[in-house]
């Protein structure tokens, strides 16, 4: 791990420790976080003494001088790796390096092994080779972690809590103090701030990918890119599914997502401050949601949610919102273009497409979320992606088995109150739009 990444990890750990102390949290947890921050600081100091370690992206860039990655498969590699400023050459270099490691470490190709050793990619394995186990070196697994962070919507916009154990308790203020106007020479009425403890429990997420042994030098880029897609993208998609749709079942690792958590607050949806119910016929068609339904969500959102985003499936946007923007009288070309762009703006708030959210309406179906995830949810990171490969599990089929695992936790908490008195409803940093009942 580079010095920059360690410094970010240290800063997050220090912030979590300060939060425990300032908000009256568990001192045992604060002491543990403090010790962890000191340990990270010692690692940073040692790395600085030994000389800065370049980030994985830079190390991969350093091997591009041989230009082997320029031959074949460039389209797929760039499609998978080419995000957030990564050039086509850098993307293909990453894919090529991954493919060469597999050829050298697992398939025992002498040329590929030599290439890896010449480019500072360790070919030695940490797993038990007699049992067919191999662990991907840090330089490559770090890139896959980076890719997961780019693909994962919930992870990208949430506040990440580093987890140094299976469970992390995060304090959350549930009741504020009360202000009074005391009379002259009259004692001031005392009030207390109350806290609840959010419990982040790490869940293991795993992916298995089977790949045929029939690999050639010309297809090594596509091979590496395909593995990145299966292991980084799929894990990120699974995290998003749990974060938005998780109902506590085994399908989502026992995690509860934003929409089910808010929906479960009351059987009478009109009483939930964080829920906006669509027009009477919105359960029949996405076209029946009105602009008033969407603007009401903005009105409900807490003022302190200063970095909100809309989260919805692209089909919900196109058929439930964009059609109305295009139909507005006096609409100009730029407004129409914005309505159908990659990241549209709606009421001044960016729209992010989450393709594993629902794409269609129905009775009482939750179709969209408006919220500031950095304030409304806790996303715990227990362990990054660990990648292993076996050449024995599917020996008869002559296939390689790749396994990727990670551990994380997720809890939505700023969900507002529940009351039948509309004037007393106070929403938080998360608002859900539901179709009519």
Number of C-alpha atoms within 10 A of each C-alpha: 14 13 21 14 12 16 16 11 19 22 15 18 25 19 15 20 23 16 16 22 15 8 14 15 20 15 12 10 17 20 14 14 24 19 15 18 23 15 13 19 18 12 15 21 13 13 15 12 9 9 10 13 14 13 16 19 18 11 17 25 15 14 20 19 9 10 11 17 26 16 14 16 20 21 15 20 28 23 14 23 24 18 14 8 7 13 13 18 18 23 26 36 30 31 30 28 26 27 24 27 26 24 22 21 22 22 16 13 14 12 11 21 23 15 18 22 14 11 15 13 22 17 23 15 14 12 15 11 16 9 11 17 19 23 22 24 19 15 20 22 22 19 21 25 20 16 22 25 18 17 20 21 20 24 23 15 18 18 18 19 22 19 22 15 12 16 16 21 16 20 20 17 13 12 11 11 10 10 10 10 8 10 8 7 6 8 8 12 10 9 11 9 12 14 16 13 14 17 16 24 22 23 21 13 16 17 16 14 15 18 15 12 14 8 14 11 16 14 17 25 31 22 24 25 26 18 20 25 20 18 25 26 21 18 24 21 19 19 26 23 21 25 27 26 21 24 20 15 11 9 12 20 18 15 24 22 23 27 27 18 20 24 20 12 18 13 9 12 21 16 18 27 28 31 27 26 23 25 17 12 16 24 22 15 14 23 18 19 27 15 14 11 17 20 13 16 21 19 11 21 23 20 11 11 17 13 14 24 21 22 24 24 19 20 16 22 23 16 17 23 20 21 15 16 18 18 10 11 8 8 11 10 10 8 17 16 13 16 22 17 11 12 12 19 17 17 9 9 14 16 23 18 20 21 15 16 23 19 17 18 22 18 13 17 19 27 24 26 24 24 27 25 24 20 21 21 26 23 25 28 24 22 18 17 22 20 22 20 23 22 20 17 17 14 12 7 11 15 18 22 20 23 19 22 18 19 19 23 28 29 20 23 19 25 24 21 16 21 15 13 10 12 8 11 16 17 22 22 27 31 32 25 24 27 26 21 15
